[in-house]
Structure formats: C-alpha cells, structure tokens
Amino acid sequence: MKPDNEYRPWVVLMTAGGQSQELARYRLRGDAESHGQTLKRLSPDGGFTVLFEEQQVSFK
C-alpha cells in the first residue's frame, strides 16, 4: 500500500474554457506523458497538458 503523502510531481491537466482540472499525478515523467498521450488519442479535441510541479519545502 502506498503512503498518502508520497510525492508525485508530474501532473496531467485537462484545460478547457480558460480553466484547468487535475486528472492524475505521477512520480515518473514517462508515466504522466503516456497517460497524456492516451487521453489525446481518445479525445483529440480535448486540451491535455503534462507539467512538473515543484514541491514546496520550508525550513524552520
């Protein structure tokens, strides 16, 4: 079982009408890109984006 706090920086977004919705998060870039490519094949008119989101680190 995976821990809930596992860091997954690669995000697959669906963009439409100036808004974006997070569809999935991945640890590996290749996994995110594969999912994005599959979504583009299934819905060619949809706007799908894969991006890297840095983890916010705070030092006390």
Biotite code that builds the C-alpha atoms (Angstrom):
import biotite.structure as struc

atoms = struc.array([
    struc.Atom([0.000, 0.000, 0.000], chain_id="A", res_id=1, res_name="MET", atom_name="CA", element="C"),
    struc.Atom([1.344, 3.424, -0.954], chain_id="A", res_id=2, res_name="LYS", atom_name="CA", element="C"),
    struc.Atom([1.557, 6.177, 1.663], chain_id="A", res_id=3, res_name="PRO", atom_name="CA", element="C"),
    struc.Atom([-0.846, 9.100, 1.151], chain_id="A", res_id=4, res_name="ASP", atom_name="CA", element="C"),
    struc.Atom([1.944, 11.659, 1.382], chain_id="A", res_id=5, res_name="ASN", atom_name="CA", element="C"),
    struc.Atom([4.019, 10.168, -1.458], chain_id="A", res_id=6, res_name="GLU", atom_name="CA", element="C"),
    struc.Atom([5.473, 12.948, -3.606], chain_id="A", res_id=7, res_name="TYR", atom_name="CA", element="C"),
    struc.Atom([4.075, 12.926, -7.160], chain_id="A", res_id=8, res_name="ARG", atom_name="CA", element="C"),
    struc.Atom([5.332, 15.989, -9.044], chain_id="A", res_id=9, res_name="PRO", atom_name="CA", element="C"),
    struc.Atom([4.103, 15.121, -12.563], chain_id="A", res_id=10, res_name="TRP", atom_name="CA", element="C"),
    struc.Atom([0.545, 16.307, -13.169], chain_id="A", res_id=11, res_name="VAL", atom_name="CA", element="C"),
    struc.Atom([-1.831, 15.592, -16.069], chain_id="A", res_id=12, res_name="VAL", atom_name="CA", element="C"),
    struc.Atom([-4.235, 18.505, -16.570], chain_id="A", res_id=13, res_name="LEU", atom_name="CA", element="C"),
    struc.Atom([-7.300, 18.918, -18.732], chain_id="A", res_id=14, res_name="MET", atom_name="CA", element="C"),
    struc.Atom([-7.691, 22.502, -19.931], chain_id="A", res_id=15, res_name="THR", atom_name="CA", element="C"),
    struc.Atom([-10.947, 23.893, -21.311], chain_id="A", res_id=16, res_name="ALA", atom_name="CA", element="C"),
    struc.Atom([-12.519, 27.338, -21.365], chain_id="A", res_id=17, res_name="GLY", atom_name="CA", element="C"),
    struc.Atom([-9.637, 29.008, -19.563], chain_id="A", res_id=18, res_name="GLY", atom_name="CA", element="C"),
    struc.Atom([-9.870, 26.587, -16.644], chain_id="A", res_id=19, res_name="GLN", atom_name="CA", element="C"),
    struc.Atom([-7.799, 23.541, -15.804], chain_id="A", res_id=20, res_name="SER", atom_name="CA", element="C"),
    struc.Atom([-8.611, 20.410, -13.853], chain_id="A", res_id=21, res_name="GLN", atom_name="CA", element="C"),
    struc.Atom([-6.107, 17.970, -12.403], chain_id="A", res_id=22, res_name="GLU", atom_name="CA", element="C"),
    struc.Atom([-6.771, 14.469, -13.696], chain_id="A", res_id=23, res_name="LEU", atom_name="CA", element="C"),
    struc.Atom([-3.857, 12.472, -12.272], chain_id="A", res_id=24, res_name="ALA", atom_name="CA", element="C"),
    struc.Atom([-0.468, 12.723, -10.555], chain_id="A", res_id=25, res_name="ARG", atom_name="CA", element="C"),
    struc.Atom([2.594, 10.559, -11.167], chain_id="A", res_id=26, res_name="TYR", atom_name="CA", element="C"),
    struc.Atom([6.062, 10.056, -9.723], chain_id="A", res_id=27, res_name="ARG", atom_name="CA", element="C"),
    struc.Atom([7.603, 9.378, -13.137], chain_id="A", res_id=28, res_name="LEU", atom_name="CA", element="C"),
    struc.Atom([7.541, 11.690, -16.150], chain_id="A", res_id=29, res_name="ARG", atom_name="CA", element="C"),
    struc.Atom([7.137, 8.815, -18.596], chain_id="A", res_id=30, res_name="GLY", atom_name="CA", element="C"),
    struc.Atom([4.002, 7.582, -16.838], chain_id="A", res_id=31, res_name="ASP", atom_name="CA", element="C"),
    struc.Atom([2.436, 11.047, -16.955], chain_id="A", res_id=32, res_name="ALA", atom_name="CA", element="C"),
    struc.Atom([3.335, 11.524, -20.627], chain_id="A", res_id=33, res_name="GLU", atom_name="CA", element="C"),
    struc.Atom([1.916, 8.101, -21.548], chain_id="A", res_id=34, res_name="SER", atom_name="CA", element="C"),
    struc.Atom([-1.355, 8.941, -19.840], chain_id="A", res_id=35, res_name="HIS", atom_name="CA", element="C"),
    struc.Atom([-1.459, 12.344, -21.569], chain_id="A", res_id=36, res_name="GLY", atom_name="CA", element="C"),
    struc.Atom([-0.849, 10.733, -24.979], chain_id="A", res_id=37, res_name="GLN", atom_name="CA", element="C"),
    struc.Atom([-3.602, 8.191, -24.383], chain_id="A", res_id=38, res_name="THR", atom_name="CA", element="C"),
    struc.Atom([-6.051, 10.934, -23.447], chain_id="A", res_id=39, res_name="LEU", atom_name="CA", element="C"),
    struc.Atom([-5.122, 12.898, -26.583], chain_id="A", res_id=40, res_name="LYS", atom_name="CA", element="C"),
    struc.Atom([-5.760, 9.815, -28.751], chain_id="A", res_id=41, res_name="ARG", atom_name="CA", element="C"),
    struc.Atom([-9.135, 9.187, -27.103], chain_id="A", res_id=42, res_name="LEU", atom_name="CA", element="C"),
    struc.Atom([-10.212, 12.830, -27.205], chain_id="A", res_id=43, res_name="SER", atom_name="CA", element="C"),
    struc.Atom([-8.277, 14.713, -29.925], chain_id="A", res_id=44, res_name="PRO", atom_name="CA", element="C"),
    struc.Atom([-10.261, 17.925, -29.358], chain_id="A", res_id=45, res_name="ASP", atom_name="CA", element="C"),
    struc.Atom([-9.511, 17.977, -25.624], chain_id="A", res_id=46, res_name="GLY", atom_name="CA", element="C"),
    struc.Atom([-6.679, 20.044, -24.234], chain_id="A", res_id=47, res_name="GLY", atom_name="CA", element="C"),
    struc.Atom([-4.374, 17.937, -22.083], chain_id="A", res_id=48, res_name="PHE", atom_name="CA", element="C"),
    struc.Atom([-1.126, 19.112, -20.522], chain_id="A", res_id=49, res_name="THR", atom_name="CA", element="C"),
    struc.Atom([1.622, 17.381, -18.558], chain_id="A", res_id=50, res_name="VAL", atom_name="CA", element="C"),
    struc.Atom([3.578, 19.579, -16.181], chain_id="A", res_id=51, res_name="LEU", atom_name="CA", element="C"),
    struc.Atom([6.088, 19.349, -13.361], chain_id="A", res_id=52, res_name="PHE", atom_name="CA", element="C"),
    struc.Atom([5.028, 20.861, -10.038], chain_id="A", res_id=53, res_name="GLU", atom_name="CA", element="C"),
    struc.Atom([7.838, 21.536, -7.596], chain_id="A", res_id=54, res_name="GLU", atom_name="CA", element="C"),
    struc.Atom([7.412, 20.535, -4.001], chain_id="A", res_id=55, res_name="GLN", atom_name="CA", element="C"),
    struc.Atom([7.280, 23.414, -1.552], chain_id="A", res_id=56, res_name="GLN", atom_name="CA", element="C"),
    struc.Atom([9.957, 22.951, 1.093], chain_id="A", res_id=57, res_name="VAL", atom_name="CA", element="C"),
    struc.Atom([10.056, 25.043, 4.238], chain_id="A", res_id=58, res_name="SER", atom_name="CA", element="C"),
    struc.Atom([12.949, 25.108, 6.659], chain_id="A", res_id=59, res_name="PHE", atom_name="CA", element="C"),
    struc.Atom([12.308, 26.069, 10.246], chain_id="A", res_id=60, res_name="LYS", atom_name="CA", element="C"),
])
